[in-house]
């Protein structure tokens, strides 16, 4: 937790900057700790523990802007640090668009606790953390003679943030997180070395799944045996919820003010237009209790709110912070989304697969890119051929190509299985007529 003493120090730093040449200032104070325990083949491979206190001061000086950080939280040192920052900022090019948000846009406080901080965090002992990671490895090690290596891990962290701005904002937030993972590689046919992984994460220790992670990683690895290319063509594509965020990210990245202002977005000037298929309804839900990504204010202090991003394929909002709003002479919204939720259907991945006569299930992306200006994409993929509702041939070394707008206009069905531990709650997705290149 950030102490009252350090909060007073942040307030003092802001006032000191204003008295020494700044017209405006914002101070962010961070405090936190994290640990990680890596296991390789049932032996402890690495341990890491770290804690930090960090102050970032944003200086608005004579129409110029600079941001500076330090972990030396001593008043005398900060005086020298801030004066140097102000002097350095005066050498920067003038940028009249760099200003603090309008005060009426700030979060004013008074809302219920989002419950992001686990009171149990400090009571979980290192021996217990190591034991969790070891048990995950033991679920796998020695279970199959083809296993080459087994890696498992446990990690956790706690973060506190205090933010204050010279035109009237003050706010703080806190949160914990935990994660476990396993990865397995095995000897396949010839030189093939299939590998896969599984993981779980949570904001609360008691909600973290600590068993079955290794077994799931091994299962996902073994089913890759015999991977090969299949014939090129147009297939119905199912993307599982572990990978649906990756196929969604170019769509969301095209909505940022930085992309719009630089004419580097395939969704520029599309607000309130139908740009993709009817089945695409995505909302930003920042106030979901006990949820990763939940928050009442963004990194500028601007209040978050529930807002539609796409409604039945119609683009409803952009992510435009104060700076880019001023550069584009438009209204600001929010710097970035908090928790993305997608209107779900009523089937999970297995049920979606069972309903297809022929298609391909994507279980991983292997490189590739999407052109942010045109929306054209090309990705390497791996997964499974679907025949008569069953997963048959494991596939790899194939590519999908197309255009994001066309792809999302051909969204046929949305699953009901988002990973609720993620701030991107995108379920499994079914797209029609996707171009696959293989044999």
C-alpha positions as CSV (number, residue, x, y, z in Angstrom):
1,X,0.0,0.0,0.0
2,X,1.2,3.5,-0.7
3,X,1.7,5.3,2.6
4,X,0.2,8.7,3.5
5,X,3.8,9.9,3.7
6,X,4.5,9.0,0.1
7,X,1.2,10.5,-1.0
8,X,2.2,13.8,0.6
9,X,5.6,13.5,-1.1
10,X,3.8,13.1,-4.5
11,X,1.7,16.2,-3.7
12,X,4.8,18.1,-2.7
13,X,6.6,17.1,-5.9
14,X,3.7,18.4,-8.0
15,X,3.6,21.7,-6.0
16,X,7.4,22.1,-6.3
17,X,7.2,21.7,-10.1
18,X,4.5,24.3,-10.3
19,X,6.6,26.7,-8.2
20,X,9.6,26.2,-10.4
21,X,8.3,26.9,-13.9
22,X,5.6,24.4,-14.7
23,X,2.1,25.6,-15.8
24,X,0.7,22.1,-15.0
25,X,1.8,18.8,-13.7
26,X,0.7,15.2,-13.0
27,X,2.4,12.8,-10.7
28,X,2.0,9.0,-10.7
29,X,3.3,7.0,-7.7
30,X,3.7,3.3,-8.1
31,X,4.4,0.7,-5.4
32,X,4.4,-3.1,-5.8
33,X,6.1,-6.5,-5.5
34,X,6.1,-9.7,-7.5
35,X,7.6,-13.1,-7.4
36,X,8.1,-16.0,-9.8
37,X,9.2,-19.6,-9.5
38,X,10.3,-21.6,-12.5
39,X,10.5,-25.4,-12.5
40,X,12.3,-27.4,-15.2
41,X,11.8,-31.2,-15.2
42,X,10.8,-31.2,-11.5
43,X,13.8,-29.1,-10.3
44,X,13.7,-25.5,-9.3
45,X,15.3,-23.6,-12.2
46,X,14.9,-20.0,-11.1
47,X,13.4,-17.8,-8.4
48,X,12.8,-14.1,-8.7
49,X,11.4,-11.7,-6.2
50,X,11.3,-7.9,-6.6
51,X,9.7,-4.9,-5.1
52,X,9.7,-1.3,-6.3
53,X,8.6,2.3,-5.6
54,X,8.5,4.6,-8.6
55,X,7.5,8.2,-9.1
56,X,6.7,9.5,-12.6
57,X,6.2,13.2,-13.0
58,X,4.6,14.8,-16.1
59,X,5.7,18.3,-16.7
60,X,3.9,20.9,-18.9
61,X,6.3,23.7,-19.4
62,X,5.8,26.7,-21.7
63,X,3.8,24.7,-24.3
64,X,6.2,21.8,-24.0
65,X,5.8,18.4,-22.4
66,X,8.2,15.9,-20.7
67,X,7.7,12.8,-18.6
68,X,10.4,11.6,-16.1
69,X,10.7,8.8,-13.6
70,X,12.8,8.0,-10.6
71,X,12.8,5.5,-7.7
72,X,14.8,7.9,-5.5
73,X,12.0,9.2,-3.3
74,X,14.0,11.6,-1.2
75,X,13.0,15.3,-1.2
76,X,16.4,16.7,-1.7
77,X,17.1,14.4,-4.6
78,X,13.6,15.1,-6.0
79,X,14.3,18.9,-6.0
80,X,17.3,18.4,-8.2
81,X,15.5,15.8,-10.3
82,X,12.4,18.0,-11.0
83,X,14.5,21.2,-11.7
84,X,16.5,19.2,-14.2
85,X,13.3,17.8,-15.8
86,X,11.9,21.3,-16.2
87,X,15.1,22.6,-17.8
88,X,15.3,19.5,-20.1
89,X,11.6,20.0,-21.1
90,X,12.3,23.5,-22.3
91,X,14.7,22.1,-24.9
92,X,11.9,20.0,-26.5
93,X,9.8,21.1,-29.4
94,X,6.6,23.0,-28.6
95,X,3.5,20.9,-28.6
96,X,0.4,22.9,-27.9
97,X,-1.8,19.8,-27.9
98,X,-0.2,18.4,-24.7
99,X,-2.5,19.4,-21.9
100,X,-4.2,17.9,-18.9
101,X,-7.8,16.7,-19.4
102,X,-10.6,19.0,-18.6
103,X,-11.4,18.7,-14.8
104,X,-15.0,17.7,-15.5
105,X,-13.8,14.5,-17.1
106,X,-12.0,13.2,-14.1
107,X,-13.3,10.4,-11.8
108,X,-14.7,12.1,-8.8
109,X,-14.7,9.1,-6.4
110,X,-17.4,7.7,-4.3
111,X,-18.1,4.4,-6.1
112,X,-18.0,0.9,-4.5
113,X,-14.8,-1.0,-4.1
114,X,-14.1,-3.0,-7.3
115,X,-12.5,-5.8,-5.0
116,X,-9.3,-6.3,-7.0
117,X,-7.0,-6.7,-3.9
118,X,-6.6,-10.1,-2.3
119,X,-6.1,-9.7,1.5
120,X,-4.4,-13.1,1.5
121,X,-1.5,-12.0,-0.7
122,X,1.1,-11.6,2.0
123,X,0.2,-14.8,3.7
124,X,1.1,-17.1,0.8
125,X,4.6,-18.4,1.7
126,X,7.4,-19.1,-0.8
127,X,7.4,-22.8,0.1
128,X,3.7,-23.0,-0.9
129,X,4.4,-21.2,-4.2
130,X,7.2,-23.6,-5.1
131,X,5.1,-26.6,-4.2
132,X,2.3,-25.5,-6.5
133,X,4.8,-25.2,-9.4
134,X,6.4,-28.5,-8.6
135,X,3.1,-30.3,-8.4
136,X,2.1,-29.0,-11.8
137,X,5.4,-30.5,-13.2
138,X,4.8,-33.8,-11.4
139,X,1.4,-34.1,-13.2
140,X,3.4,-34.6,-16.4
141,X,6.9,-35.7,-15.8
142,X,7.5,-39.4,-16.6
143,X,3.9,-39.9,-17.8
144,X,5.0,-40.5,-21.5
145,X,8.3,-41.8,-22.7
146,X,8.3,-39.3,-25.6
147,X,8.5,-36.3,-23.2
148,X,11.6,-34.2,-23.8
149,X,11.0,-31.4,-21.3
150,X,8.5,-30.1,-18.8
151,X,8.5,-26.5,-17.6
152,X,6.1,-25.1,-15.0
153,X,5.8,-21.9,-13.1
154,X,4.0,-19.9,-10.4
155,X,4.0,-16.1,-10.3
156,X,2.2,-13.4,-8.4
157,X,2.2,-9.7,-7.8
158,X,0.6,-6.8,-6.0
159,X,0.4,-3.2,-7.4
160,X,-0.6,0.1,-5.9
161,X,-1.0,3.3,-7.8
162,X,-1.6,6.9,-6.7
163,X,-2.3,9.6,-9.2
164,X,-2.6,13.4,-8.7
165,X,-3.0,16.2,-11.2
166,X,-2.6,20.0,-10.7
167,X,-6.0,20.8,-12.1
168,X,-8.0,18.8,-9.5
169,X,-7.6,15.0,-9.8
170,X,-6.6,12.6,-7.0
171,X,-7.2,8.9,-7.2
172,X,-5.7,5.6,-6.2
173,X,-6.0,1.9,-7.1
174,X,-4.7,-1.4,-6.0
175,X,-4.8,-5.0,-7.3
176,X,-3.3,-8.5,-7.0
177,X,-2.7,-11.2,-9.5
178,X,-1.6,-14.9,-9.6
179,X,-0.8,-17.2,-12.5
180,X,0.4,-20.8,-13.0
181,X,1.5,-22.4,-16.3
182,X,3.0,-25.5,-17.8
183,X,4.6,-26.2,-21.1
184,X,5.6,-29.6,-22.5
185,X,7.6,-30.7,-25.5
186,X,7.8,-34.3,-26.9
187,X,9.6,-36.2,-29.5
188,X,7.4,-36.6,-32.6
189,X,8.0,-38.2,-36.0
190,X,11.5,-37.6,-37.5
191,X,12.7,-34.2,-36.4
192,X,9.3,-33.0,-35.2
193,X,9.2,-31.7,-31.6
194,X,5.6,-30.8,-30.8
195,X,5.1,-28.5,-27.8
196,X,2.1,-26.8,-26.2
197,X,1.1,-25.2,-22.9
198,X,-1.7,-24.4,-20.6
199,X,-2.2,-21.8,-17.9
200,X,-4.6,-20.2,-15.4
201,X,-4.7,-16.8,-13.8
202,X,-6.7,-15.0,-11.2
203,X,-6.9,-11.9,-9.0
204,X,-7.4,-14.1,-5.9
205,X,-5.3,-17.0,-4.7
206,X,-8.2,-19.1,-3.7
207,X,-9.7,-18.8,-7.2
208,X,-6.6,-19.9,-8.9
209,X,-6.7,-23.4,-10.5
210,X,-3.7,-25.1,-9.1
211,X,-4.3,-28.7,-10.4
212,X,-4.7,-30.1,-13.9
213,X,-2.6,-27.5,-15.5
214,X,0.2,-29.9,-16.4
215,X,-2.1,-32.6,-17.5
216,X,-3.9,-30.2,-19.8
217,X,-0.6,-29.0,-21.3
218,X,0.5,-32.7,-22.0
219,X,-2.9,-33.5,-23.6
220,X,-2.6,-30.4,-25.8
221,X,0.9,-31.5,-26.8
222,X,0.1,-35.1,-27.6
223,X,-2.7,-34.3,-29.9
224,X,-0.3,-32.4,-32.1
225,X,1.4,-35.6,-33.1
226,X,1.3,-36.1,-36.9
227,X,0.8,-32.5,-37.8
228,X,1.0,-31.7,-41.5
229,X,-0.4,-29.4,-44.2
230,X,-3.6,-30.1,-45.9
231,X,-5.0,-28.9,-49.2
232,X,-5.4,-25.2,-49.8
233,X,-8.9,-23.8,-50.1
234,X,-11.7,-21.9,-48.4
235,X,-12.7,-23.4,-45.1
236,X,-15.0,-22.5,-42.2
237,X,-12.6,-21.4,-39.4
238,X,-13.2,-21.9,-35.7
239,X,-10.9,-19.9,-33.4
240,X,-10.7,-21.2,-29.8
241,X,-11.0,-18.7,-26.9
242,X,-7.3,-19.0,-26.1
243,X,-6.6,-17.4,-29.5
244,X,-9.7,-15.3,-30.2
245,X,-8.1,-12.2,-28.7
246,X,-5.3,-12.3,-31.3
247,X,-7.7,-12.3,-34.3
248,X,-9.6,-9.5,-32.6
249,X,-6.7,-7.2,-31.7
250,X,-6.3,-5.6,-35.2
251,X,-9.9,-4.6,-35.1
252,X,-9.5,-2.9,-31.8
253,X,-6.1,-1.4,-32.5
254,X,-7.6,0.4,-35.5
255,X,-9.8,2.4,-33.1
256,X,-6.9,4.2,-31.2
257,X,-6.5,7.9,-31.6
258,X,-2.8,7.5,-32.5
259,X,-3.8,5.3,-35.5
260,X,-6.6,7.6,-36.6
261,X,-4.6,10.8,-36.4
262,X,-1.7,9.3,-38.4
263,X,-4.1,7.9,-41.0
264,X,-3.0,4.5,-40.1
265,X,-6.3,2.8,-39.5
266,X,-8.7,0.9,-41.8
267,X,-11.6,2.1,-39.6
268,X,-10.9,5.9,-40.0
269,X,-14.1,8.0,-40.5
270,X,-16.4,5.0,-39.9
271,X,-18.1,6.1,-36.7
272,X,-21.8,5.1,-36.6
273,X,-21.4,3.1,-39.8
274,X,-22.0,-0.6,-40.2
275,X,-18.5,-1.9,-40.9
276,X,-18.6,-5.6,-40.0
277,X,-21.2,-8.4,-39.5
278,X,-24.4,-8.3,-37.4
279,X,-23.0,-10.8,-34.9
280,X,-20.3,-8.5,-33.7
281,X,-21.4,-6.7,-30.5
282,X,-18.5,-5.7,-28.2
283,X,-18.7,-3.5,-25.1
284,X,-16.2,-2.0,-22.8
285,X,-17.3,-2.9,-19.2
286,X,-14.8,-1.2,-16.8
287,X,-16.7,-1.7,-13.6
288,X,-17.0,-5.5,-13.3
289,X,-16.2,-6.4,-9.7
290,X,-13.3,-8.9,-9.1
291,X,-12.3,-8.7,-12.7
292,X,-9.0,-8.2,-14.4
293,X,-8.9,-4.8,-16.1
294,X,-11.6,-3.2,-13.9
295,X,-11.0,0.4,-13.1
296,X,-12.7,3.7,-12.4
297,X,-10.2,5.9,-14.2
298,X,-7.6,5.6,-16.9
299,X,-3.9,6.7,-16.8
300,X,-5.0,10.3,-17.2
301,X,-7.5,10.2,-14.4
302,X,-10.4,10.3,-16.8
303,X,-13.5,8.5,-15.5
304,X,-14.3,5.2,-17.2
305,X,-17.8,4.3,-18.2
306,X,-19.6,1.3,-19.8
307,X,-19.7,2.0,-23.5
308,X,-20.5,0.1,-26.8
309,X,-17.6,-0.4,-29.2
310,X,-19.5,-2.3,-31.9
311,X,-23.2,-2.9,-31.9
312,X,-24.5,-5.4,-34.4
313,X,-21.5,-4.5,-36.6
314,X,-21.9,-0.7,-36.3
315,X,-18.9,1.1,-35.0
316,X,-19.9,3.1,-31.9
317,X,-16.7,4.6,-30.4
318,X,-13.0,5.3,-30.8
319,X,-10.3,5.3,-28.0
320,X,-9.1,8.9,-28.1
321,X,-7.2,10.4,-25.2
322,X,-6.8,14.1,-24.4
323,X,-3.7,14.6,-26.6
324,X,-5.1,13.0,-29.8
325,X,-8.5,14.6,-29.3
326,X,-6.8,18.0,-29.4
327,X,-4.7,17.1,-32.4
328,X,-7.8,15.9,-34.3
329,X,-10.1,18.7,-33.0
330,X,-12.6,16.1,-31.8
331,X,-14.2,15.0,-28.6
332,X,-12.0,12.7,-26.3
333,X,-13.4,9.4,-25.1
334,X,-11.0,7.2,-23.1
335,X,-7.3,6.3,-23.7
336,X,-7.9,2.5,-24.0
337,X,-10.6,-0.1,-23.2
338,X,-10.7,-1.7,-19.7
339,X,-12.6,-5.0,-20.1
340,X,-13.8,-6.1,-23.5
341,X,-16.9,-8.3,-23.5
342,X,-18.5,-9.8,-26.5
343,X,-22.2,-10.8,-26.9
344,X,-22.1,-14.6,-26.6
345,X,-23.9,-17.4,-28.3
346,X,-25.0,-20.6,-26.6
347,X,-22.3,-23.1,-27.6
348,X,-18.7,-23.8,-26.5
349,X,-15.8,-24.7,-28.8
350,X,-16.6,-28.4,-28.8
351,X,-20.2,-27.8,-29.7
352,X,-19.3,-25.4,-32.5
353,X,-17.0,-28.0,-33.9
354,X,-19.6,-30.7,-33.7
355,X,-22.0,-28.6,-35.8
356,X,-19.6,-28.3,-38.8
357,X,-19.3,-30.8,-41.7
358,X,-15.9,-29.5,-42.6
359,X,-13.7,-26.7,-41.3
360,X,-10.5,-26.0,-39.4
361,X,-10.1,-25.3,-35.7
362,X,-7.3,-22.8,-34.9
363,X,-5.5,-23.6,-31.7
364,X,-2.5,-21.3,-32.3
365,X,-1.0,-18.5,-34.4
366,X,2.6,-18.8,-35.5
367,X,3.8,-15.4,-36.8
368,X,2.3,-13.1,-39.4
369,X,0.9,-9.7,-39.3
370,X,-2.0,-7.4,-40.2
371,X,-1.7,-4.2,-42.1
372,X,-3.1,-1.5,-39.9
373,X,-3.9,0.8,-42.8
374,X,-5.7,-1.6,-45.1
375,X,-6.7,-4.5,-42.8
376,X,-5.0,-7.1,-45.0
377,X,-3.6,-9.9,-42.9
378,X,-1.5,-13.1,-43.2
379,X,-1.0,-15.4,-40.2
380,X,0.7,-18.8,-39.8
381,X,-1.6,-21.2,-38.0
382,X,-1.9,-24.6,-36.4
383,X,-4.9,-26.6,-35.4
384,X,-7.1,-29.4,-36.6
385,X,-9.1,-30.4,-39.6
386,X,-12.8,-30.8,-38.8
387,X,-14.7,-33.5,-40.6
388,X,-18.3,-34.4,-39.9
389,X,-18.1,-32.6,-36.5
390,X,-14.9,-34.4,-35.4
391,X,-11.3,-33.2,-35.0
392,X,-9.3,-35.4,-37.4
393,X,-5.9,-34.4,-38.8
394,X,-3.6,-32.2,-36.7
395,X,-2.4,-29.4,-39.0
396,X,0.5,-26.9,-39.0
397,X,2.6,-24.8,-41.4
398,X,-0.4,-23.3,-43.1
399,X,-1.4,-19.7,-43.5
400,X,-4.6,-17.8,-43.5
401,X,-4.9,-14.6,-45.6
402,X,-7.6,-12.0,-46.1
403,X,-8.9,-8.7,-44.9
404,X,-10.1,-7.9,-41.4
405,X,-13.3,-6.2,-42.5
406,X,-14.2,-9.1,-44.8
407,X,-13.3,-11.6,-42.2
408,X,-15.5,-10.0,-39.5
409,X,-18.3,-9.5,-41.9
410,X,-18.3,-13.2,-42.3
411,X,-18.6,-14.0,-38.6
412,X,-21.1,-16.9,-38.5
413,X,-21.3,-17.7,-34.8
414,X,-20.0,-16.6,-31.4
415,X,-19.3,-19.1,-28.6
416,X,-20.2,-18.9,-24.9
417,X,-16.8,-19.7,-23.5
418,X,-14.6,-16.5,-23.0
419,X,-11.7,-16.8,-20.5
420,X,-13.1,-14.8,-17.6
421,X,-9.7,-14.4,-16.1
422,X,-8.7,-12.1,-19.0
423,X,-9.6,-8.5,-19.6
424,X,-10.3,-9.5,-23.2
425,X,-13.4,-11.7,-22.8
426,X,-13.6,-12.9,-26.4
427,X,-15.2,-16.4,-26.8
428,X,-14.6,-18.9,-29.6
429,X,-15.5,-17.6,-33.0
430,X,-16.7,-19.1,-36.3
431,X,-15.8,-17.4,-39.6
432,X,-17.1,-18.6,-43.0
433,X,-15.0,-18.8,-46.2
434,X,-11.5,-18.1,-44.9
435,X,-8.6,-18.6,-47.3
436,X,-6.1,-21.3,-46.1
437,X,-2.9,-22.0,-48.0
438,X,-1.2,-25.3,-47.5
439,X,-0.6,-28.0,-50.1
